[in-house]
Amino acid sequence: MKKYLALLLLSCLVAFTAAAQQQRTITGVVTDSVASYPIANAVVRVKGTDFLTATDAKGAFSLKVPAGALTIEVTATNYKQVAMKISATQTTLKVKLTKLQQVIKAGQKNRYVMKETQALYGSRAPSAIVEYAAPVISGNNVQKASAGRVAGVTADATPGYYYSPAPNTEDYSAINENTFHAATDQPLSTFSIDVDRASYSNMRRFLNNGELPPPDAVRVEEMINYFDYRYKAPTGKDPVAIYTDMAICPWNTGHQLVRIALKSKQVDTKDLPATNLVFLLDVSGSMDEENKLPLVKRAFKVLTEQLRPQDKVAIVVYAGAAGVVLPATSGNDKKKILTALEQLQAGGSTAGGEGIKLAYNIADELHSKNSNTRVILATDGDFNVGISSEGELTRLIESERQKGVSLSVLGFGMGNLKDNTLELLADKGNGNYAYIDNFEEARRTFVTEFGGTLFTVAKDVKLQVEFNPQFVQAYRLVGYENRMLQNEDFNNDKKDAGDMGVGHTVTALYELIPSGKKGENVNWVDPLKYQQGKILGNQSEVLTVKLRYKQPSADESQLMEKVLPYNDQAITAAPEDFRMATAVAAFGQLLRHSAFKGTATYEQVLSWAGNARGEDAEGYRAEFIQLVKKARLLDKEDKE
C-alpha cells in the first residue's frame, strides 16, 4: 500500500512539475526608439496565438507564454511592428519601436506635394525634389539643417531614416485600442452608442488628397456607422429595435465575430415638433478657403431649403468678436435666411467661446417645452480667443444640455482641423459630429438624413453585454474606445450617453475567442485566492445584450434585452449588411495598423465589400471600394 501511495505522490509531483514548465512569464518594457519614452497600450503577443497582453502607462508588460523558444510580436499604433525571437529560458525583454510616419531612406530623393509644403513654409518651400544630408538630432527634432534641407524636419534616430515635414496643425485625440478581456474576470462590457460619422468623411478627404490618414483620425466605429444598413424599424412601444448575430471572424478564423445592431423608429417629417435652430458660423481668417466658409454657406443653404413654416432660424457669426447676423426668422422666409448666408465673409481671429455664449442666449429665448432646439456649429475648430479652455466650454455646453438645448458640430477644411475639440463639444452637447468634406456630404447630412440629424427619438442610449464563459473565453469591442462606460454607469440615469435620431442605425462588433480552443486557455490574470466563481453557463446563449434609453422628455430610463444563441456560420453565409460592416471594420484596422488586424489585407477587404454591395442607391458602398483601392496604393508607396 505504501509503495502504491509513494508512486501516486511521485506521479502527481511529476505532473505538477510538467504543468508548471508548460508556461513561463515574460516581463519587459516597450519604448520609443528615438525619445526613449514608454509606449502605453502596445500589444505584446506570442506570434500566431492568443497569448497576448498590453503595456501599461509606463510601457511595462507581463505575459504568460508557453514553454520553449518563441517569437514575440509587439505592435502599437503609429509604430512599425517588431518581431523578436526569444530562447526557451529568456524571461525579460526590452523592445524599441520606430514610428511609421512617412519613413524614407537617407540619400533617396523625396518628392514633395508643393501645395502642402508651401502652406507650411511659404517662400521657404523646398523645390520639388530635395535630397537630405545627415541631420543633427535632439530628441525628435532636427536642430540643424545642412545644405539643401529645410529646418524643422523631424527625424528618426535610426541611421538612414528621416521623416518628411508635418503638412498641417490638425489635432486628434490618441486612441488606445480595446484589447481582449477574459469573460470569467470581466463578463460585462458597457458603452455608449455613437452615431457620429466624422471619421469616415475625414478619412475619405485624406485618401482623395493622396494621403493616408493619421491612425488616430481613424475611429473604426464611426467608419462602420457611416453606412446605411437595412435593419427593420421597431414596431412596438420602444423607439429602438435590437438585432444580434454571429459568424466566424474573417481576419482570424479561430475567432468569432458578433454583430449587435440597433434601429430607431421612423417618423414622418410633418409629424416632427417645431424646430428652433441657431446657426453658429465661424467666419474667422482661418475659414477663408474654398473648402471652408464657401462650403459652409452651401451646406446651410441646403438645410434652409428643408425648413418648414413652423421652424425658426437665427444666425450668429464669430471672428474677432461675435455678432447676430440674422435674428430668429420663420422657415417660411427662406429668401431672408439665404441672403444673410450669402453675405458672410471671413476675416479675424477666432472668438469661438464668445460665439457659443451668444448662440445659447438666443436658443434659450426660442426654446419651449415641446420644441426641438439646437445650436449647429460650423468651424475648423480653431478656438484661440475668448472662452477657449476646454473646461469652460464643456461646462457651458453641459449646462445648456440640461435645459434642453443640444449642440451639433460640423467640421470643415484641412490643415487646421481640431477634430478632438469638435468631437468633445458635440458629445457634451448631446449632438452629432460630422465632417463635411464636400457638397455631397452636406446634402446627405441635411437632406437625406434630415430627421436623424436634427430630431432625437431616444436619448442616453447605453449598451451592456454579458458574455457566457461556456462559449466565450475572451472578447474585445471593435472601436468605441472613447465611448466606454463603467459597468455601474449602465443603471445610473444621471450618466450621459449618446442619442439616436429618427431612423438612425448603430452597429457594434465584438471579436470573440471561443472557449475550449485547443492549447490556448489564456489566463490574463492569476487565479483568485479567496474565491472561485462557479460558471452557471447556458447550453445555447452566447451573450445577453441589455439596452437602456430615455424618451426625449423623460429622466427615467427604460430597459430592453436581447439574447444571442450560438451559431457557427461562415461570414460568407452571414447577412449582406453584416458582411459590409465586417469589411469596413477590417479596413479601419488596416488604416490604424492595428495589432488586431489579423490576416486581413486590402485585397480581402475589396472582396468582402464587393460581395456585399447589394442595393447601393446613393453609391456609398461603391465609393468605399474605390477608397480601399486608393489606400492599398498609398500603403505600398509608404513601404520601404
N, C-alpha and C positions, 0 to 999 in steps of 0.2 A: 504494500500500500504506500509506504514511504517513497519507494522507488518511483511509482506512478505519479505521486504528488510532486516529487522533485522534477520529473520530466515535464509535468504540466507547467510548473513555475518557470522552467527553463524556456519552454516554447513561448510562454507569454512574454518573457523578457526579450527573447529574440524578435517576436512580433512587434513589441513596443519600440525596440531599438530601430527596426526596419522602418516603422511608420515615422519615427522621428527624423530618420535620414531622408525620407521622401521629400521633405520640404526644408528650406532654409530661408532666412530673412536677409534681404539685401537692403542696405541703407545707403543714402547718398545725398548729394545736393546738385541742383541744376542752376547754372548761372549764365549770364550773357558773356559771349566771348570777347567783347570789347571793353565794356564798362565793369564787368565782373559783378553786377548787381544780381540778386536772386530772381529767378523766374518762377512766379506762382502759377499754379494750375497747369503746369506741364504734365502730360500724361506719360507715365513710365509703364511699359508693357513688355512681357515676355513675347517675343515675336511669334505670331501665328496662334496665340492662345488668348484666353480671357483673364489671365493673371495680370492685373494692372492696378495702378493707383495714381493719384495726382499729388503734385508737390504742394506744400503749404506756403504761407506768406513769406517764409524765409528760404523757399526753394528746396526745402528738405523733403525726403520721402523715405518710406519704409515699405518694403514689398516682400510678401511671402512667395517664394518661387519653388519649382520642382528641383529635385536633385540633379546633378550633372552639369556639363557645360551648356551654356545658353547664349542666345542673342537677345540683348535688351534694346528695345526701340524707345526713343524719347521724342515726343512731339509737343510743340507749343505753337499757339497762334502767332503768325508773323515770323516764324523761325524755320530754318531748314531741319528736317528730321535727321536724327542721328541714330545709327545702329552700332552697338558695341558688343563684341563677343567677350564673355566672361568665363573664367575657368570653373571647374566643379567646386573649388574651395574658396573662391572670391566672395566676400561679403560686403565690400564697400565700393562705392562708385562716385567719381566726380565727373560731371558732364558739363560741357560748354557748348552752347548753341549759337549759331550765326544767323543773323537776320536775313530775311528773304528779299527785302525790297530792292528791286531793280539792280541786282548784282551784276557787274561787268568786270571782265578781266583787265588787269593792268596792261597798258601797251596797246589795247584794242582801241579802235576809233568809235566814239559814242555819238550817234546821230540824235540830235535834239529836235523836238517839235517846237518850232520857233514861237508860235503863239503862246506857249506855256512859259518859256524861258524869258521872253520879252516882258510878259506880265510880271515876272519875278524880278528881273534885273534892269528893265528899261533899256537905256542906251548902252549898258554894260553887258547886254545879252551876248553870249558867245556866238561864233559863226556856226554854220550848220553842222560842221564836223570839228570835234575837239579831241586832241589826244592828251591824256593825263600823264603827268610825271608823278614820281613818288611824293606823297604828301608828308607833312609833319602833323602828327596826330596827338590830340589831347582829349581823352575820353572818346566821345562820339563825333567830335568836330575837327575839321581840318583847320588848323590855326594859321597856316602859312601857305599861300598859293604860289606855285612856281610858274614859270613862263608858259603861256598857252592855257592856263587853267583859271577857273572862276572861284574867287574866295567864297567860303561858306558851304562848299560841297561836303556832305557828310561822308564818312568812310568807315570801312571795316578794318580792324587791326590785323586781320588775317592777311599775310603778304599776298599782293596781287589782286585784291578785290576792292572796288570803290563803289559808292552809291552816287547816283545822279541826284541833282538838287531837287528838293521838295518843290512842287509847282504851285502850291497854294497854302492857305491857312485854315483849311476846313478842319472841323473838330468832331471827333466821335468818341463816345464812351467805350472803355475797354469791355470786352465780353469774355468772361470766363466760362467756357462751355460746360454744360451739365455733364457730369460723369455718371458711372453706374453706381447704384445703391443696392445693397442686399435686401431682399424682401423680408427676411427674418428680422433684420435690425431696424430697417426703416420701411415699414409696409405701406406708409401713406405718402402720397405726393400731392402737393397743394399749390395751385397757381391761379392767377387772374387771367381771364380771357384777354385777347388782343385782336382788335380789328384794324389796326393801322397797317399801312402797306407802303410807307415812305421808302423803306429799304429797297424794295424791288425797283421802283422807278428811278431811284438814285443809282442803283447798280446798273440799270439799263443805260443811264446817261454816261457812266464811265465807259461801258463797253462800246457804245456808239461813238465815243470820242477816241477809241483805240487804246483804252487803258483798262487794266484790271482794277476793280475796286479795292480799297484797303480792307483787310479782313474784318476789322471792327465796324465797317459800314454795312456788313452783311448780317442781317438778323434773319435767321432761317425761317422763323415763324411768320414774319411779315412777307417773305417770299412765297411761302405756301398759301397764305391767306389772300394773296393778290388775285387769285383766280376765282372765277365763278364755278361753284360746284352745284350740281343739280340735286341737292338734298330736298326732301319733302318738307314743306312748311307744317308747323304744328296745327292740329285740328281741335285740340281740347282747350281747357281753360288756361293752360300755361302758354306764355308767349314764346317759348323756346322748345324745340324738339331735340332729343339726344339720339345719336346713332353710333354703334360700335361694330368693328370687325377686325380681323387679323389675318396675316399671311406670313409666309417665310420672307425674311428680310433679304432683299436682293444684293445688298453690298456686304452682307455677312450671312451666308446661307445656314450657318449654325445657329443663328439667332432668329427671332420672330419680330414682326412689326405690327403694332396695334394702332388703329386709327380711331380717334374719338371726334365725332363731327356734330356740330350744332347748327341749327337753322332757326332764325327768328321769324315771327309771323309777318305776313304781307298786309299792308294797309293801303287802301286807295288814297291818292294824294288829296282828293277833295274831302276826305274824312279826317285829315290830319288837323291838329289845332292851329290857330293863328300863330305865325312866327314873327318874332322881333329879332332882326339881325343888325349887328353893328360891324361894319367892315372897318377893320383896323389895319391900315396900309402903311408900310414902310416906304417913305419917299426920300430916304437919305441918299447921300452921294454914292454909297456902295451899291445902290439899286439901279444906277444909271448904265445898264447894259441891256442888250436886246432880249436876253432870256430872263430878265428880272422884271422891272416895272412895266415895260410894254406887254409882257406875257401876263402879269398880274391884271392889267386893265382888261385884256381879252378874256381872262378867266372869269372875272367878276361881271363882265357884260353877259356872259353865258348864264351865270347864276341869276342875274337880274331878269332875264327872259323867262325864268321859271317861276317867278313870284306871282302870287295871287292877290286880288284886291285887298283881302284881309291882312296880308303881311305888311310889315313895315321895315324900312331900311334907313340907317344913318351911316355916314361915312366920316371916320376920324383918320387923320394922317399924322405922321410924326417924322421929324428930321431933327434939326437943332432944337425945335420946340414942337409941341403937339397942338393940333387945332381941329375944329369941326368944319369939314368941307360941305357936308350936307346934313341938315337936321333930319329928324325922323320923317320919312316920306312914305306914302302908301305905295304898295306894289303895283297899284293901278297907274301910277305916274312914272312909267318906265323911262320916258324921254328925259325927265329931270335927273333921274339917277344916272343914266348913261352919259349925259352931258357933264355931270360932275366928275365921273370917272375919266372921261376923255381929257379933261383939263389938267390932270395931275402931271407934275414934273418932279424929277429927282434932284436933290442937292442938299448938302449939310451933313452934320453928324447924326448919330442915332440915339434919340431920347426915347428908347423903347418903353422903359418903365413909365415915363410920363404919359405916353400914348395909351398904355393899358389902363392907367387910372382914369383917364378921361373917357375911354370907351366904356368902362364899367359904370361910370356915373350915368351915362346915357342909358345903358342897358337896364340899370336899376330903375330908372324912371319909366321905362317901357314895360317892365316885367309885371305880369299879373298871374294869379294863381293857376289859371288854365292855359296859359300861353307857353310857347316854346321860345325861350330867349337865349341867344347865343352870340358871343363875340367871335368873329373869324379873323384871325391874324395872318397877314401875308408878309413875309420878310425873308431875308437871308440869315437872320438870327444874330446880327451884329449889334448887341446892346452895349454901347460904350459910354453913354451919358445918362444921367438920371438914376432911377431905381434899377441898378444893374446887378446887384448882388443876388445870388441865387435864393438866399433865404427870404429876402424881402419880397421878391417876385412870387415865390411859391406860396408864402403866407397870404398875400393879397388874393391870389387865384383860388386858393383853398377856401378863403372866407367867402368869396363870391359864389363858389360852387355850392356852399351851404345855403345860400339864398335862392338857388335855383338857376343861376346864370352859368352856362357852360362856355368853355373856350376850345375852339378848334384851331389848328395851326396848319398853314400851308408854307412849305419851304420852296424857295426859288433860287435859281442861279448856280454857279460853280465858282470854286476858288475861295469862297468866303463862307460857305455854308456851315452854320453852327448846329449840326444835327443833334448833338447831345442836349443843347439848350431847348431846342424846339420840341423834341420828344418829351422832355421833362415838363414843359409848360402844358402841353396837351394832356399828359397823364394827370397832372394835378387839377386840370380844368374839366375832367370828365368828357374830353372831346377827342376828335380824330386828329391824327397827324399824317399828312400826305405830302409827298414831294412832287411838285409839278415841273416835269422836265420838258413838256411840250404841250401844244394845244389839245391834243387828243386826250392826255391825262386830265386836263381841266374839264373837258367835255364829259369824260367818264365820271369824275367826281361830282359835278354839279348838274348833269343831265341824266345820264344813265342810272346813277345811283343817288339821285337827289334825296329821296326819303331816308335811305340808310345813312347818308352823310349828316343830315340835319335833325332827324327825329328819333328819339330813343324809345324803345318798347320794353327793354329790360335793363335795369341798372345794377351795378355792383355784382356782376356775374363772376362767380368763383367755381372752380372745379377741384374736387378732391378724389383721388383714385386710390383704392385699396387693392393691393396685389395679393393673390393667393400663393403662398410659398410652395404649395403642392405642384404648381405649374411654373412658377416664376422664381428663378434663383436670384436674378438681379434685373434692374430696369434703369433706363435713362430717358428723360424727356428731351426730345429733339427741339432745340430752341427754347424760347420763353425765359431765357436767363434773367432778364430784368423784370419778370412778372411773377417770380417765385414768392410764395407766402409761407409763413409759419403754419404748421398744422392747426394750431389753436385759432388762427385768423379765420378759418372757414366758418365757424359758428359765431363769430364776432360781427354783429351787424354794424358796428361802428367803423370797421375796417373797409376802406375804399377799394374798389376793384373796377374792372373795365365794363363799359356799357355796350349793348347791342342795339343797332338801329333797325329800321324797317328792312326786312328781307336779308339781313346780314347772315353770312355763313362764317363759322370758325372751325378750323381743323387743327388737331394736335396729334402728333405721332410719338409713340413710345417704342424704343428698341428694347427687346427683352432677351435675356439669357435664360433659356429654359432650365428647369430643374432636372437633375439626373443626367446632365451632359457628361459623357464618359471622360474620366480623368481630370475633370475641371470643376470640382466642387469648391468654388473660390470662397475664401474667408478673408474679407477685408478687415475685420476686427477679431480680436481674440474672443473665445467663448466666455460668457459671463460666469462669474464665480458664485454669486448668491442666488441666481435664478436661471432656470432653463425653461424657456417658453415652450408650450405644447402646441403643435400645429394642428388646428382643427381641420383645416383644409375643406375641400369640396370636390366631389367627383367630376364636376363639369364646368365650374365657374373659374375663369382665369382672373377676373378682376371685377370690381364694382365701381361704377362712376357715380359720384354724388355731385349735384349742382345746386347752388343757391343763387337766387336772383331776387330783386325787388321790383315791384311795379314802379313806373316812373315817379309817382307821387307818394309812394309808401316808404316807411322807415323800417319795416319788419320784413325779413326775407322769407322766401318760400323754398322748400326742399324738393328736389327731384332725384330719382335714382334710376340707374340702368346697369344691367348685368351683362357681361360678355362671356358667352360659352366658348369652350375650346374649339378651334378649327385649324387644322393643319393643311392649309391650301397654298399652292404656289402663287406668287404675286401675279403671274400671267392669268390666273383664274379669278383674281380679285376684280371688283367693280372698276370701271373706267376712271372715275374720279379718284379712287384710292391710288391707282397706278400713276395718275398725273401728279398727285401730291407727293408720292414717293420720288418721282423723277425730280421734282423741284427741290425736295429736301436734299437729295444726293448732290444736286448742282450747287446748292448753298454750301454744303460741307466741302465740296471741291474748291470753291472760291475762297473759303476760310482756311484751306489747308488743314482741315480738321483731323484730329487724332482718331476720329471715329468714322472717317470716310470709308474705311474697309477697302474692298477691292473695286469700288466704284471708279469708273472712268467717264470721260466726256462722251465717248462712243456709246457706252451703255446708257447714259442719260438720254442721248439722242434716240436710241432705240426704244426706251421705255416711254418717252414723251411722244414719239412718233406713233406708237400704237395706242395712245390714249387721247388723241386729239378730239375724236367724236365730233359733235356739233360745235363748231367754233365760230359762232355768228360774228363776234367782234374781232376775231383774228388774234386774240391774245396768246393762244397756245402755239399758233404758227410763229408768232413773233418770238416766243420763248425759244423755240428750236433754233432760230437764227441767232439769238443771243448766245446760246450754248456753243454754236459753231464759232462765233467770234472769240469767246473765252478760250476755246480749245486752241485757236491760232495764237492768241496772245500768250497763253501759258507755254507754248512751245518756244516762242521767241524769248521768253524770260529764262529758259533753261540754259545751263552752261553748255 
